[in-house]
Amino acid sequence: MKRTHTPGSLPPRPRQHGVLRRLGLAFGALLLSASLVHAQEQGGSAVVSFQDDISTLDPAIGYDWQNWSIIKSIFDGLMDYVPGTTELVPHLAESYEVSDDGLTYTFVLRQGVLFHNGREMVADDVRYSIERVLNPETQSPGQGFYLSIAGAQEFIDGAADSVAGIEVVDDYTIRFTTSEPDASFLHKLGLNFAHVVPQEAVEAAAGDFGHQPVGTGGFKLKEWVLGQRVVLERNPDYFEEGLPYLDEITFQVGVDPNVAFLRLQRGEVDILGDGIPAARYTEVINDPVLGEQVAMGEQMQTGYVTINVEMEPFTDVRVRRALNMAINKDRIVRIVNNRAVPANQILPPLFESHADDYEGYPYDPEAARALLAEAGYPDGFDTELYAYNVAPNDRIAQAIQADLAEIGVNVELRTQAQSTVIEAGGAGQAPLLWSGGMAWIADYPDPNNFYWPILACASNIPGGWNWARYCNEDLEARAARADTLARSDQADERVAEWREIFLAIMEDAPWIPVFHELQVSMHSTNVTGPKEIFVDPMHIPVHYEMVRRAQ
C-alpha cells in the first residue's frame, strides 16, 4: 500500500516542526493569504517598510526573515502550507506518492506553470534547483537539509556529476530517493531553498541571480533601487487562478520603525515590516481604533539562555538546574509588553511533541540556592552573560543578572553587537548567552529542527549554533531513529519519542527556556484580511498573494 495525496484529500503529515529567522519579530503572512470581504476583483498596491536593506532574493542563498518574505512571493516549491495553518499540501506538485518503506517520493507536477521568462517549468528544473542548493559552489546555507537524498554527499564531494537519488521520470514526474527514511522530507521540500528556478536565468545572471530573480511565483521583480526600494508586480500568468489580488507591492528599506509607524498612520505605509515600535506598543494595543489594525498569534519560537556545559561550574547539572529555578520569567514577559508567554520547555506549544502536562523548573530562588550549596557553591560564583545590545534584549539581560544575583551568582554583562555575540557563542566562549534577537524560530513543523541545529552532538562544533556545547550521545541516537519513523502508522510513536527526547534534555538543563514570543502584526486600513492570515505560523514573515486592497 502506497501513501498518496491528490487534490481533495489530506496528505500524510509528519507530526510536527523547525530554521532560524535571525533578525527580529516575524509579522505574519500578510499579503499572500488573506481575502477581503469585498468582491474578488484584483487591483491596488501595498507598501511594506523595513529598516534594514535587502541582501538577496535568491532562494538558495537568502536565509533571514526579511528576504525570505519576498522570496516567497517570487518563487514556488513542490510543497507549501495552507495559509494560516501548518497543513502541508502539494503546490507546484499536483500529487505525490510515498513508497511503503518511506524512501521514495514521486511527484506529479502541474502542467502549464510558467516561469516569469515565459518558459514552462518541468521536472528537470526541480532537479536542477535541488542540485544547485547541494552544489558547494552555490554556498547555500540550505545544503544540509537535503543530505538525506541518496547520492547527495557523493555529488557534494565531486565524486558524481549528479545526485543519484533525484530522477527525472518525464517532463512532469520527478522522483526522490532518500538513503534512509526521513520523516521531515516533505517539509524540507516546502522550504524556500527548494523553490524552483530556471537554469538559463541563473546562468544569464552570471553570479547575480539574487538581484535578477526569475521564478514561478505570484509576483515578479519590477524594480530594485539598492538602499531604497524593491518593487514587485503581479504575475498575470500565475497558475493559481485569481491570485494574487494586488497589482504591486513596494518594499521600502532604510525606514526607521518609528518613522514607519507614523507613515502607517498617514496611510503611506501598509505593513510594518519590523513590527510595532516597542515604545508605541502599549499605546497601540490600548487604542480601540489602532488595536483593530493589530493581529496577534503564536509562532514556533523559543527565547532562551544557553548554559555552556563544558565550562565550570556549569559542568554540574545541579548548577544548571539551579539557574533554571532562579529566573522570573513572568517579569521578563512584562519587559516585552506581554508579547510572549513564559516557557517551561524547549519546544513551543504549536508542536505536537510539546508536553502540555510538563511543569518544568519552578521559579524558586530558595531551592536554587540550596542546589548551589549542594553542588559546592554555597556563596555562589562569578560568571558572564552575553546578550545582543539592542532593546529590549539589554533590559532582559539586566533582569536575568538581577535574578541570578538573588542566588549569589554575580553576572558580568557582555551586551554587544549581534555578530559579536554570535561569534562568542559559536566559539564556545560564552558561559551564558541570552538568545534574544537571535532566538530560534522553526522553518518547518517538525521537532527535529529544534534539535539537530542547536542541541545535537553534530552541531557542537566551532562556529555552530549549539552555544550550550551540549552533547548527549544516547539522545542523539534516539533522535536519529525518531527521524526514520516516516510511515503514517508511526506518526504517534514519533510524536511521543520526540516529546521524551526534549523532556530528557530539560533534565540535563543546557538551556533556560524563558519565553515563546508571539507574532504581532500591524497593518493600515488600506489592506485587510482575516486576522489569522496576518500571523501565519508558516509563511513567516510575509506571504503575499491574498491580502487585498480595501475597497
C-alpha positions as CSV (number, residue, x, y, z in Angstrom):
1,M,0.0,0.0,0.0
2,K,1.4,3.4,-1.0
3,R,0.6,6.6,0.7
4,T,-0.7,9.1,-1.8
5,H,-2.0,12.6,-1.9
6,T,-4.2,14.1,-4.6
7,P,-6.3,17.3,-4.6
8,G,-9.2,16.9,-2.3
9,S,-7.5,14.5,0.2
10,L,-5.4,15.3,3.2
11,P,-1.7,14.4,2.9
12,P,0.0,12.2,5.4
13,R,1.8,14.7,7.6
14,P,4.9,14.2,9.6
15,R,3.7,15.2,13.0
16,Q,5.4,18.5,13.9
17,H,8.1,21.2,13.1
18,G,11.9,23.5,12.8
19,V,15.3,27.3,10.6
20,L,16.4,30.3,12.1
21,R,14.6,33.6,11.5
22,R,17.5,35.5,13.0
23,L,16.7,39.2,13.0
24,G,13.6,40.0,15.0
25,L,9.8,39.8,15.2
26,A,8.1,37.8,12.5
27,F,5.0,39.6,11.3
28,G,2.8,37.1,9.7
29,A,1.6,36.0,6.3
30,L,0.4,39.4,5.4
31,L,-0.3,39.6,1.7
32,L,-0.4,36.2,0.2
33,S,-3.1,34.6,2.2
34,A,-5.8,37.0,3.2
35,S,-9.1,37.6,1.5
36,L,-11.3,40.6,1.7
37,V,-15.0,40.9,2.5
38,H,-15.3,42.7,-0.9
39,A,-15.7,41.2,-4.3
40,Q,-13.0,39.1,-5.8
41,E,-11.6,41.7,-8.2
42,Q,-7.9,42.3,-8.5
43,G,-6.1,45.6,-8.2
44,G,-4.3,48.1,-6.0
45,S,-0.9,48.2,-4.3
46,A,0.6,48.0,-0.9
47,V,3.8,49.3,0.8
48,V,5.9,47.4,3.3
49,S,8.6,49.1,5.4
50,F,11.9,47.7,6.5
51,Q,14.7,49.3,8.5
52,D,17.4,47.0,7.0
53,D,18.3,46.7,3.4
54,I,17.6,43.5,1.4
55,S,20.6,41.4,0.6
56,T,19.4,38.8,-1.9
57,L,16.3,37.3,-3.5
58,D,18.0,34.1,-4.5
59,P,16.0,31.2,-2.8
60,A,19.2,29.1,-2.5
61,I,21.0,31.9,-0.6
62,G,18.6,34.0,1.3
63,Y,18.3,33.0,5.0
64,D,16.9,35.8,7.1
65,W,13.3,36.7,7.8
66,Q,13.3,39.7,5.6
67,N,14.5,38.2,2.3
68,W,12.5,35.0,2.9
69,S,9.3,37.0,2.9
70,I,10.0,38.5,-0.5
71,I,11.4,35.3,-2.0
72,K,8.2,33.5,-1.0
73,S,6.3,35.9,-3.3
74,I,8.6,35.4,-6.3
75,F,9.2,31.6,-6.2
76,D,7.2,28.4,-5.5
77,G,8.1,24.9,-4.4
78,L,6.7,21.4,-4.8
79,M,5.0,21.7,-1.4
80,D,3.5,24.6,0.6
81,Y,1.3,25.2,3.6
82,V,-2.4,26.1,3.6
83,P,-2.4,29.8,4.5
84,G,-2.8,30.4,8.2
85,T,-2.1,26.7,9.2
86,T,0.7,24.1,9.4
87,E,-1.1,21.9,6.9
88,L,1.3,20.8,4.2
89,V,-0.1,20.3,0.7
90,P,1.2,20.0,-2.8
91,H,1.8,23.3,-4.6
92,L,3.9,23.1,-7.8
93,A,3.2,19.3,-7.5
94,E,-0.2,18.2,-8.4
95,S,0.1,15.0,-6.4
96,Y,2.7,12.7,-4.8
97,E,3.2,9.2,-3.6
98,V,5.4,7.8,-0.9
99,S,6.6,4.3,-1.0
100,D,5.9,1.7,1.7
101,D,9.4,1.8,3.0
102,G,9.4,5.6,3.3
103,L,12.4,6.0,0.9
104,T,10.9,7.1,-2.4
105,Y,8.8,10.2,-3.1
106,T,7.2,10.5,-6.6
107,F,5.8,13.9,-7.6
108,V,3.5,14.6,-10.5
109,L,3.9,18.3,-11.5
110,R,1.3,20.7,-12.5
111,Q,1.3,21.3,-16.3
112,G,1.4,24.8,-17.8
113,V,3.2,26.5,-14.9
114,L,5.3,29.3,-16.4
115,F,8.5,31.0,-15.2
116,H,8.4,34.8,-15.4
117,N,10.5,34.5,-18.6
118,G,7.6,32.7,-20.3
119,R,9.1,29.1,-20.3
120,E,7.2,26.2,-18.8
121,M,8.5,24.7,-15.7
122,V,9.3,21.0,-16.0
123,A,10.8,18.2,-13.8
124,D,14.4,18.9,-14.9
125,D,14.0,22.4,-13.3
126,V,13.2,20.8,-10.0
127,R,16.2,18.6,-10.3
128,Y,18.5,21.5,-11.2
129,S,17.2,23.6,-8.3
130,I,17.9,21.0,-5.6
131,E,21.3,20.1,-7.1
132,R,22.1,23.8,-7.1
133,V,21.5,24.0,-3.4
134,L,23.7,21.0,-2.8
135,N,26.5,22.2,-5.0
136,P,29.3,23.6,-2.8
137,E,29.9,26.4,-5.3
138,T,26.5,27.9,-4.5
139,Q,27.4,28.1,-0.8
140,S,23.8,27.6,0.1
141,P,23.0,27.6,3.8
142,G,20.3,25.1,3.0
143,Q,22.6,22.4,1.8
144,G,22.3,20.4,5.0
145,F,18.5,20.0,4.7
146,Y,18.9,17.7,1.6
147,L,21.8,15.4,2.6
148,S,19.3,12.5,3.2
149,I,18.8,12.3,-0.6
150,A,20.7,9.2,-1.9
151,G,23.9,10.3,-3.5
152,A,23.9,13.8,-2.2
153,Q,27.2,13.5,-0.4
154,E,28.9,12.0,-3.4
155,F,27.7,14.9,-5.5
156,I,28.9,17.4,-2.9
157,D,32.3,15.7,-2.8
158,G,32.6,15.8,-6.6
159,A,32.5,12.0,-6.9
160,A,29.4,12.2,-9.1
161,D,28.1,14.7,-11.7
162,S,24.5,14.4,-10.5
163,V,22.6,13.3,-7.4
164,A,21.6,9.6,-7.8
165,G,18.5,10.0,-5.7
166,I,16.9,12.6,-7.9
167,E,15.3,11.0,-11.0
168,V,13.5,12.9,-13.8
169,V,11.0,10.3,-14.9
170,D,9.5,12.6,-17.6
171,D,8.7,16.3,-18.0
172,Y,6.0,16.2,-15.4
173,T,7.2,13.5,-13.0
174,I,10.2,13.6,-10.6
175,R,11.3,11.0,-8.0
176,F,13.4,11.4,-4.9
177,T,15.0,8.5,-3.1
178,T,16.4,9.0,0.4
179,S,19.2,6.9,1.8
180,E,17.1,6.3,4.9
181,P,13.5,7.3,5.9
182,D,13.3,11.0,6.6
183,A,10.0,11.9,8.3
184,S,10.5,15.6,7.6
185,F,11.5,15.4,4.0
186,L,8.2,16.7,2.6
187,H,8.5,19.8,4.9
188,K,12.1,20.3,3.6
189,L,10.6,20.5,0.1
190,G,8.4,23.3,1.3
191,L,11.4,25.4,2.4
192,N,12.5,28.4,0.3
193,F,15.7,26.6,-0.5
194,A,13.8,24.0,-2.6
195,H,11.9,26.7,-4.6
196,V,12.3,26.1,-8.3
197,V,14.5,28.3,-10.5
198,P,15.2,28.2,-14.3
199,Q,18.8,27.3,-15.1
200,E,19.1,29.6,-18.0
201,A,18.1,32.6,-15.9
202,V,20.7,31.7,-13.2
203,E,23.4,31.3,-15.8
204,A,22.5,34.5,-17.6
205,A,22.7,36.4,-14.3
206,A,26.4,35.4,-14.1
207,G,26.5,35.1,-10.3
208,D,24.0,37.9,-9.6
209,F,20.7,35.9,-9.7
210,G,19.9,37.2,-6.2
211,H,19.4,40.7,-7.8
212,Q,17.8,39.3,-11.0
213,P,15.3,36.7,-9.7
214,V,13.1,34.7,-12.0
215,G,10.6,32.3,-10.6
216,T,7.0,31.0,-11.0
217,G,5.5,33.0,-8.1
218,G,2.6,35.3,-7.9
219,F,4.8,38.4,-8.2
220,K,7.8,39.2,-10.3
221,L,10.5,41.8,-9.9
222,K,9.7,45.2,-11.4
223,E,12.3,47.5,-9.9
224,W,15.2,47.3,-7.4
225,V,16.8,50.6,-6.3
226,L,19.6,49.5,-3.9
227,G,19.2,51.0,-0.5
228,Q,15.8,52.4,-1.3
229,R,13.1,50.0,-2.5
230,V,12.2,46.8,-4.2
231,V,9.0,46.8,-6.3
232,L,7.2,43.6,-7.3
233,E,4.3,43.4,-9.8
234,R,1.6,40.8,-10.2
235,N,2.4,37.9,-12.4
236,P,-0.5,37.7,-14.9
237,D,0.4,34.1,-15.8
238,Y,0.3,32.8,-12.2
239,F,-1.0,29.3,-12.1
240,E,-3.4,29.9,-9.2
241,E,-6.4,31.4,-10.8
242,G,-7.5,34.8,-9.4
243,L,-4.3,35.3,-7.4
244,P,-2.6,37.5,-6.4
245,Y,-5.1,40.2,-5.7
246,L,-2.7,43.1,-5.5
247,D,-1.1,44.6,-8.7
248,E,2.0,45.8,-7.0
249,I,4.0,45.6,-3.7
250,T,6.7,48.1,-2.8
251,F,9.3,47.3,-0.1
252,Q,10.8,50.5,1.3
253,V,14.1,50.0,3.0
254,G,16.1,52.2,5.3
255,V,12.9,53.3,7.2
256,D,13.3,53.8,10.9
257,P,10.5,51.8,12.6
258,N,9.2,54.9,14.4
259,V,9.0,56.8,11.2
260,A,7.3,53.8,9.5
261,F,4.7,53.8,12.3
262,L,3.9,57.5,11.6
263,R,3.7,56.8,7.9
264,L,1.3,53.9,8.5
265,Q,-1.0,56.3,10.5
266,R,-0.9,58.7,7.5
267,G,-1.7,55.8,5.1
268,E,1.7,56.0,3.4
269,V,2.8,52.5,4.6
270,D,0.5,49.5,4.8
271,I,2.6,46.9,6.6
272,L,5.2,47.5,9.4
273,G,7.8,45.0,8.4
274,D,9.7,45.5,11.6
275,G,6.6,45.3,13.8
276,I,5.2,47.9,16.2
277,P,7.9,50.0,17.8
278,A,8.3,49.0,21.5
279,A,7.7,52.5,22.7
280,R,4.3,52.6,20.9
281,Y,3.2,49.1,21.7
282,T,1.0,49.7,24.8
283,E,-0.5,52.8,23.2
284,V,-1.5,50.9,20.1
285,I,-2.9,47.9,21.9
286,N,-5.0,50.0,24.2
287,D,-6.3,52.3,21.4
288,P,-9.7,51.0,20.2
289,V,-9.1,52.2,16.7
290,L,-5.4,51.3,16.2
291,G,-6.0,48.0,18.1
292,E,-8.2,46.8,15.2
293,Q,-5.2,47.0,12.9
294,V,-3.2,44.6,15.0
295,A,-3.2,40.8,14.8
296,M,-1.5,38.5,17.3
297,G,-0.8,34.8,17.3
298,E,1.5,32.0,18.2
299,Q,4.7,31.2,16.4
300,M,7.3,28.4,16.5
301,Q,9.8,30.4,18.6
302,T,11.6,30.0,21.9
303,G,13.8,32.6,23.6
304,Y,16.3,31.0,25.9
305,V,19.6,31.3,27.8
306,T,22.3,28.8,26.8
307,I,24.5,27.4,29.6
308,N,27.9,26.3,28.4
309,V,28.0,22.7,29.8
310,E,31.8,22.5,29.1
311,M,32.7,25.4,31.4
312,E,33.0,25.2,35.2
313,P,30.8,25.3,37.2
314,F,28.2,24.5,34.6
315,T,29.6,21.0,34.1
316,D,27.5,20.2,37.2
317,V,23.8,19.6,36.3
318,R,22.8,20.8,39.7
319,V,24.2,24.3,38.9
320,R,22.3,24.4,35.6
321,R,19.1,23.3,37.3
322,A,19.6,26.0,40.0
323,L,19.9,28.7,37.3
324,N,16.6,27.4,35.7
325,M,14.9,27.9,39.1
326,A,16.3,31.4,39.6
327,I,14.8,33.2,36.6
328,N,11.5,35.2,37.0
329,K,10.0,34.6,33.5
330,D,6.8,36.4,34.2
331,R,8.8,39.6,34.9
332,I,10.7,39.2,31.6
333,V,7.5,38.7,29.7
334,R,6.3,42.0,31.1
335,I,9.5,43.7,29.9
336,V,8.4,42.7,26.3
337,N,4.9,44.2,26.9
338,N,3.4,40.7,27.3
339,R,4.3,39.9,23.6
340,A,5.2,36.4,24.8
341,V,4.2,33.6,27.1
342,P,6.5,32.1,29.7
343,A,8.3,28.9,28.5
344,N,8.8,25.8,30.7
345,Q,10.4,23.7,28.0
346,I,12.3,23.9,24.7
347,L,9.5,23.2,22.2
348,P,6.8,25.8,21.6
349,P,3.2,24.9,22.2
350,L,2.5,24.7,18.4
351,F,4.4,21.5,18.2
352,E,2.5,18.2,18.8
353,S,5.6,17.0,20.8
354,H,5.2,19.9,23.2
355,A,4.5,18.3,26.6
356,D,1.3,20.0,27.8
357,D,1.4,18.4,31.2
358,Y,5.1,19.2,31.9
359,E,5.6,21.8,34.6
360,G,9.3,22.5,34.2
361,Y,11.5,24.1,36.8
362,P,9.5,26.3,39.2
363,Y,10.6,29.9,40.0
364,D,12.1,29.1,43.4
365,P,15.2,31.1,44.4
366,E,15.4,29.4,47.8
367,A,15.5,25.9,46.2
368,A,18.0,27.2,43.7
369,R,20.3,28.4,46.5
370,A,20.0,25.0,48.2
371,L,21.0,23.3,44.9
372,L,24.0,25.5,44.5
373,A,25.1,24.7,48.1
374,E,24.7,21.0,47.4
375,A,26.9,21.4,44.3
376,G,29.6,23.1,46.4
377,Y,28.8,26.8,45.8
378,P,27.0,28.0,48.9
379,D,28.3,31.5,48.3
380,G,27.6,31.4,44.6
381,F,30.2,32.3,41.9
382,D,31.1,34.8,39.2
383,T,30.2,34.4,35.5
384,E,29.4,36.3,32.3
385,L,26.2,36.7,30.3
386,Y,26.4,37.6,26.6
387,A,23.5,39.4,25.0
388,Y,22.6,41.5,21.9
389,N,22.8,45.2,22.8
390,V,19.6,46.3,21.2
391,A,16.4,46.8,23.2
392,P,14.7,45.0,24.8
393,N,17.5,42.5,25.0
394,D,19.7,44.7,27.1
395,R,16.8,45.1,29.7
396,I,16.2,41.4,29.6
397,A,19.9,40.7,30.3
398,Q,19.7,43.1,33.2
399,A,16.7,41.3,34.6
400,I,18.5,37.9,34.3
401,Q,21.5,39.5,36.1
402,A,19.3,40.7,38.9
403,D,17.6,37.3,39.3
404,L,20.9,35.4,39.4
405,A,22.3,37.9,42.0
406,E,19.5,36.8,44.3
407,I,21.0,33.3,44.5
408,G,24.6,34.6,44.8
409,V,25.6,34.3,41.2
410,N,27.4,37.5,40.2
411,V,27.0,38.1,36.5
412,E,29.0,40.5,34.4
413,L,27.0,41.6,31.3
414,R,28.6,41.5,27.9
415,T,25.9,43.3,25.8
416,Q,27.5,43.6,22.4
417,A,26.7,43.7,18.7
418,Q,24.7,40.8,17.4
419,S,27.6,39.5,15.2
420,T,30.0,39.6,18.2
421,V,27.5,37.7,20.4
422,I,27.0,35.0,17.7
423,E,30.8,34.7,17.3
424,A,31.3,34.3,21.0
425,G,28.6,31.6,21.2
426,G,30.0,29.8,18.2
427,A,33.5,29.8,19.6
428,G,32.3,28.4,22.9
429,Q,33.5,31.5,24.8
430,A,30.1,32.5,26.3
431,P,29.4,30.9,29.7
432,L,25.8,32.2,29.5
433,L,24.1,33.6,26.4
434,W,20.7,35.2,26.1
435,S,19.4,34.3,22.6
436,G,17.1,37.4,22.2
437,G,17.3,38.9,18.7
438,M,18.8,35.5,17.5
439,A,16.3,33.1,19.1
440,W,15.2,30.0,17.3
441,I,12.1,30.1,15.1
442,A,11.2,26.9,13.2
443,D,11.4,26.7,9.4
444,Y,9.0,23.8,9.2
445,P,6.7,22.0,11.6
446,D,8.9,19.1,12.8
447,P,10.7,18.9,16.2
448,N,14.0,17.7,14.6
449,N,14.7,21.3,13.6
450,F,14.7,22.3,17.2
451,Y,17.3,19.6,17.9
452,W,19.8,19.0,15.1
453,P,21.0,22.6,14.5
454,I,21.2,23.7,18.1
455,L,21.3,20.8,20.6
456,A,22.8,17.8,18.9
457,C,26.3,16.5,19.2
458,A,26.7,17.0,15.5
459,S,26.1,20.8,16.0
460,N,28.6,21.1,18.9
461,I,31.2,22.4,16.6
462,P,33.2,25.7,16.3
463,G,31.1,28.3,14.7
464,G,27.9,26.3,15.2
465,W,24.7,27.3,16.8
466,N,24.9,24.8,19.7
467,W,26.0,27.5,22.1
468,A,25.4,25.3,25.1
469,R,28.1,22.9,23.8
470,Y,25.6,20.2,24.7
471,C,26.0,16.6,23.6
472,N,24.1,13.6,24.8
473,E,25.0,10.6,22.5
474,D,22.2,8.4,23.8
475,L,19.6,11.1,22.9
476,E,21.3,11.7,19.6
477,A,20.8,8.0,18.7
478,R,17.2,8.2,19.7
479,A,16.7,11.4,17.7
480,A,18.2,9.7,14.6
481,R,15.9,6.8,15.0
482,A,12.9,9.1,15.5
483,D,13.5,10.7,12.2
484,T,13.3,7.3,10.5
485,L,9.7,6.8,11.8
486,A,8.3,8.1,8.5
487,R,5.3,5.9,7.9
488,S,1.8,7.2,8.8
489,D,1.2,4.4,11.2
490,Q,4.4,5.5,13.1
491,A,3.4,9.2,13.4
492,D,2.1,8.9,17.0
493,E,5.2,7.0,18.1
494,R,7.4,9.7,16.6
495,V,5.5,12.5,18.3
496,A,5.8,10.7,21.7
497,E,9.5,9.9,21.2
498,W,10.4,13.5,20.4
499,R,8.4,14.6,23.4
500,E,10.5,12.3,25.6
501,I,13.8,13.4,24.0
502,F,13.1,17.1,24.8
503,L,12.0,16.3,28.3
504,A,15.3,14.4,28.8
505,I,17.2,17.4,27.6
506,M,15.3,19.5,30.1
507,E,16.6,17.1,32.8
508,D,20.1,17.9,31.6
509,A,19.3,21.6,31.7
510,P,21.6,23.0,29.0
511,W,19.1,25.8,28.4
512,I,16.9,28.1,30.4
513,P,13.8,28.4,28.2
514,V,12.4,31.9,29.0
515,F,9.5,32.6,26.7
516,H,7.7,31.8,23.5
517,E,7.4,35.1,21.5
518,L,4.1,35.9,19.9
519,Q,3.7,37.2,16.4
520,V,2.3,40.8,16.4
521,S,1.5,42.4,13.1
522,M,0.1,45.8,12.3
523,H,-1.3,46.9,9.0
524,S,-3.0,50.0,7.7
525,T,-6.8,50.3,7.0
526,N,-5.9,50.2,3.3
527,V,-5.3,46.4,3.3
528,T,-7.4,43.8,5.0
529,G,-7.9,40.1,5.6
530,P,-8.7,37.5,8.3
531,K,-6.7,38.1,11.4
532,E,-5.1,34.6,11.3
533,I,-3.6,35.3,7.9
534,F,-1.6,38.3,9.4
535,V,0.1,36.0,11.9
536,D,0.5,32.9,9.7
537,P,2.7,30.4,11.6
538,M,4.4,29.0,8.4
539,H,4.6,31.9,5.9
540,I,6.9,33.9,8.2
541,P,7.2,36.7,7.9
542,V,5.3,37.7,4.7
543,H,3.3,35.8,2.2
544,Y,1.7,38.0,-0.4
545,E,-0.9,36.5,-2.6
546,M,-4.2,37.0,-0.9
547,V,-4.2,40.2,1.2
548,R,-6.2,42.7,-0.8
549,R,-6.6,46.4,-1.1
550,A,-9.6,47.6,0.9
551,Q,-12.4,48.9,-1.4
